[in-house]
Amino acid sequence: MARGERRRRAVPAEGVRTVERAARGGPGRRDGRGGGPRSTAGGVALAVVVLSLALGMSGRWVLAWHRARRAVTLHSAPPVLPANSSSPAVAPDLFWGTYRPHVYFGMKTRSPKPLLTGLMWAQQGTTPGTPKLRHTCEQGDGVGPYGWEFHDGLSFGRQHIQDGALRLTTEFVKRPGGQHGGDWSWRVTVEPQASGTSAIPLVSLFFYVVTDSNEVLLPEVGSKGQLKFISGHTSELGDFRFTLLPPTSPGDTAPKYGSYNVFWTSNPGLPLLTEMVKSRLNSWFQHRPPGASPERYLGLPGSLKWEDRGPSGQGKGQFLIQQVTLKVPFSTEFVFESGSAQAGGNQVLPRLAGSLLTHALESHAEAFRERFEKTFQLKEKGLSPGEQALGQAALSSLLGGIGYFYGQGLVLPDMGVEGSEQKVDPALFPPLPLFTAVPSRSFFPRGFLWDEGFHQLVVQRWDPSLTREALGHWLGLLNADGWIGREQILGDEARARVPPEFLVQRAVHANPPTLLLPVAHMLEVGDPDDLAFLRKAFPRLHAWFSWLHQSQAGPVPLSYRWRGRDPALPTLLNPKTLPSGLDDYPRASHPSVTERHLDLRCWVALGARVLTQLAEYLGEAEVAAELGPLAASLEAAESLDELHWAPELGVFADFGNHTKAVQLKPRPPQGLVRVVGRPQPRLQYVDALGYVSLFPLLLRLLDPNSSRLGPLLDILADSRHLWSPFGLRSLAASSSFYGQRNSEHDPPYWRGAVWLNVNYLALGALHHYGHLEGPHQARAAKLHSELRANVVGNVWRQYQATGFLWEQYSDRDGRGMGCRPFHGWTSLVLLAMAEDY
């Protein structure tokens, strides 16, 4: 039991003791008078009052305890995916994958206790002391650009990484067979970044294998003490073997001289692998190719005798790393062979290496190109070869960023009283897996709920089965109330990269229900496998939507309010609304329960529409009868106007306790503090023209003949407001919040920058209204064409200049901003190029 639960359990016990004392007449005699009839009656009355209070306290405690338990209890609806859906028996093609998006190159199994592999590298002698060891993707390590040129999400990928004067190419291909996910092979090629580059010092590659429990790894040693291969056995993989083949010159088969080092120890914990290797690179060795002068390098001083490693680390798993050091250019191959794949036929399969690996990689690359064009038709639409390559990289890097995570999240229960000071400890959610794309390998290498809906819009066009797998996993995170945490931090590696204040997810905080966007696409396309999936998913989708609709209800019927706004601290220009996904987008200046949030109402309207359509298709008459009227009411023009049309602003808007007379001013020694001037805040529409203002348009909730459609197109197309040569800006240039910091240490985020996810929604809406008869059809079609050219053109130019897709783009000069690479929803540029909405 959590400490907070023990503290709360003391409350009713004290209440009972109070009742007992009152019944004995103790506290009732404090006035010292005798115990006549009036005193007795007073004592009885007091006892009744105290008993009522105690029962009330006890009832509140029971309710609080119940809420806390439900927050970390899994939903009772049947799971969408079977319990063993990630196993090699059920999904052998997906068992191995590049499911470690935060490392530059690595693979793992989809398992709670996976077998992991990875690559590190270092340029020897370029800096004094220990060479820079590259392993995990970092924003500020100077590596880049990097990303997948090809990745099919299943069995093949090719990635390019620039590291100073070096260019690394990492490739993998899988070969199905046996009962444990088959074989796979890597090829890592290291070359100078440009021809004519001055001599590059020695380069070391480090190939490692990590087990997470008591699995067996056994290094096989050659006659000269060198490592020949690593054999092993796990319950999920059976027998297997890893072999690091001798390096060659790129495109050649003749071996090239390399120097080898190894290190074998217990697993220190996955977040500590890099530091462990750094700390062991402290011994000098000689690289002595025949006929060449020797060169010094720092190597691992390891032995292949396990007893040399000290304590056995029972239960912690093993960590075995091989270092090969040589001169650039070179290629080397790392091969995994499954015992059951080798034993599956009458003859031993040839090793997937050398010319056989080359042929497999080339055939997969050609198949990828053909499938890509058939799916997205960019060449047919007249896009240039460079733009087609951008589209391929956008898709490939999104697929190459899919991760498999397993662990327990931290949840703070909803205690039912907003702003309550009742102290509650976070509780651990049950351990669960999550198969998901990630927004950014360097900065956000974990699952984000509202991002994932946009990710899957791209993924499902390429491989609908991957989208079903991802949605099934996300719906598996549903708690008993129907809540899904908006940020999923599962496992040690994910947790190590998140600041402590963001580890806890609050069970009252929602997130835009963007998973319904790929669900709506499934309904539209009507693929039988998708529809069978939706039948299984329906109870959980309904529970999730019902929780959103009920928990975020606003102050008046058909209004909604994001729970979880920041408090009005003196250091914040405008308290943020992180659950909305739009973070620092300006809302009412003074948070209150009177707020009505336009974007949330529109998300709920979309959800009601999609769930109604799904219920009708599935024959769920009761749910359709429940949600159909709600959808109709939320899309009714009169209701939307009544709650959110601001005549004085001429647009839709949030409503709340607001004044625009706020600003940050320096006040030593506190720094910047918020100053509220006149007029003082009052209940009114919030004058923050931007993305939120467009939501009835973005989610296609307006009738094509709506009198409100024209004004929204006006502000969208006006360069004084939202239009820029690079896409729609998030906040109007005319807004007093445009480009403003939210605090001394919090630069603007959704206050003017161009974001691809909302621009994609805008393109889809303009395309939609441009194909419907109405007074604004021609204008919507024209704006779609112009906006598409601006968005695609700018992303392409920035990709040419930097090699990256970016989190956001400047509305002033188009440059990429925020974190990079951002192959999450910025990959929607591919669907914009394909005009697929």
C-alpha positions, 0 to 999 in steps of 0.5 A: 500500500502506498504511503499516501494511502496509509496516511489517508486511512488514519482519517476515519479512525480518528473520526471513530474515536471522536464519536466514541468520546462524544458517546461517553460524554467526554467532550460534551462537558467542557462547560463544567455544568452537571449532567441533567436532562438538557446536558444529556440531550446536548451530548446526544445531539453533539454525538449525532453531529460528530457521527455525521461528520465522521461518516462524511469523512469516512465516506470521502476517504472511501471515495478517495481510496476508490478513485486512487485504485481505479486510476491504476487499475486496467480497464475491464474491456477485452484487450484489443490485442491478445496477451502474447501478440508481441511474441515470435509465435504470433508476430514473428515478422515484428519480433526483432526491430530497430525498436530503440529510437533513442540510439543511433543504431540498435535492435531489440526484441519485442519482449518485457525482458528483451535481448538488445543489440547496439552500436557505438563508435569513436574517432580516435585521437581527434581530441585529448583524452577519451575520444567522443563516444557516440551512442545515444541520439543527442541534441547537442553532440554535433552529430548530424544530419542523420536519419533513415533513407529507407525503412519499411517498418518491418525487415529492412532499413538504410540510415546515413549519419554524418559525424564531422568528417565521417559518414556512417551508413548503417543497414539491416535486413531480416530473413524470416524462418524458424519459430523465433523471429528469424535471422538478421544482418547488419552492415556498417560502412564508415567513409570520409564525408567528402572525397579529398578529406585529409587523413582521418585518424583511426575509427573504433566501432563497438558492437554490443549485446545486452541481456536483461535477466538470467539469459546465457551468453557464451563467447567462443574464443579462437586459438589466438584468444580472439572472439570468434562468435557469441552463442546464447540461449533464451526462452523466447529466442531458443539457441542463437549466435552473433558473429562479427565478421572481418572488416573489408573495404567498402564494396570489396570482399577482401578482409581489411586489417582491424584491431580487436578488443572485448569487454564482458561484464554484468549489465550495469543498467541500460542507461549506464552503458555509455558511461561504462564503456567511456570509463573503460576506454583507458588503456593504450593499444597498438594498431599494427597493419602489415607494412604500415606504421603502428598507431596508438588507440584507446581500447577496452582492456577486457578479458573473455574470462567471466570471473575476471569481471568481479561479482557475477551480477546474478539476475542483472543480465550480461553485457558483452561488447566487441571493439574493432579499430581500423582505418577509414574507409571500411565496412563490417557486418554483424550477423544474428543467426537463429538456431530454429531458423537454421534447423528449419529445413533440410539444408543449412541456410547460407549466412546472410553476409557478403554478396548475399547481404548486398543482394538482399539490401539492394532488392529490398531498396528497389522494392521500397522505391516501387511500393513508395511510388505506388502508395504515394504517387509523388513522381506521377504528381510531378514532384522532383526527385529531391522532393521524392527523396524527402518523402521517402526519408520522412516516411522511413524516419518515422517508421525507423523511430517506432519503439517498443517499450515496457514498464510502469508509469507513475500516475497521480489519481484524480481525487475528484476536487479540482485544486484540492490540497489533499496530498496524494502520492503517485502510484505505479501503473501495472507493467505494460508494453507500448509499440509506438512511433516517437516524435523525436529520437533525440529529444522525445524518444517515447510515446506521446498520445496526441502525437501518435494519432498524427503519426499513424495517419502516415503509417497506415497509408504504408502499412495498416497492420502497423497502425492496428498494432500501435492503436491496439497497444495504446488502447491497452493503456486504458485505466478503469475510468477510460483514461490514457496518460498523455505521455508514456515513460516506460522502462529505465531507458525512457525514464532516464531521459525525462526530467523528474517533474514530468515523470508523473501523469495526472489521471484528470489530464486529457489530451486531444483524441487524435487516435480517432483520426486514423480510426476515421480513415479506417472507416472511410477506407473500409479494409476488412482487416481494419473493420475487424480490428475496430470491432474489437477496439470499439468498447475501449474507444467508447470508454476512452471517449466517454471519459473525455466527454465527462471528465472535461465537461465545462461550466454549461452544457455542451462546453468543455474545459481542459483540466490541468492548466498551470496556476497563475504564478507571478512568473508566467505571462499566461498559465500554460495548458499542457493537456491541450497539446498547444502548451503556451497558446494564450488562454484566459489570463486568469484560469478559472472553472468558468472557462470554455475551450473551443479546441476541446469542444471541437475534439469532442465533436469529432469524437462523437461523430466518429464513434457514432459512425462506428457504432452504427456500422457495428450495429451498436444501437444503444451507443449510437442512440447515446452519441448520435444526439450528442454529435448533432448538438455539438455540430449544431451551428446555433450551439457553437455560435452561442458558446464560442462565437465572439462578435467583437472579435469576428471569430470563434474563441475561448471564453473565460476570466480574461484581460489582455493587459498583462505583460512581463516586466523586470523586477529585481531580484525576482527577474521577469514577473507578470504585471496586470494592468487595466482593464482588470480581468472579466468574463469575456471571449479571449482575444488570441487569434490563432490555431484555436480560432480555426478549429471548427474549420480544421476539424470540418465541423462547419457546413459549406454554406456556413456564414462563419466559414468566410470570416475564418478563411479571411483571417487564415489568408491574411498575412497580418494574422495567420498567413505566412510564406512558410505556412500558417502561423500558430498565433496571429502576428497581430496578437499582443502575445505573438512571439512573447516569452511565457517566462524568463526561461520559457521562450515562445512555443505555440506563439507564431511558429509554423507547425506541420500537424495543424497545417496538415489539418488546415490543408485537409479542411481546405481540400474538403471545402474546395470539393463541396458546393458552396459560396466558398468552394473556389476560394478554399480550393485556391487557398489549399493550392497556395498553402500546400506550395508554401508548406511543402516548399519550405520544408523541402528547402530546410531539408536541403539546407540542414538535412533535418525535418524540424519540430517547427518552422519560423513564420518570419524566414522559414528556418527550422526551429525546436528539436531535430530531427523531428520525424514525428508529425512533421512527416505529414509533409509526405501526405501533403505532397501526396494530397492525401487527407 
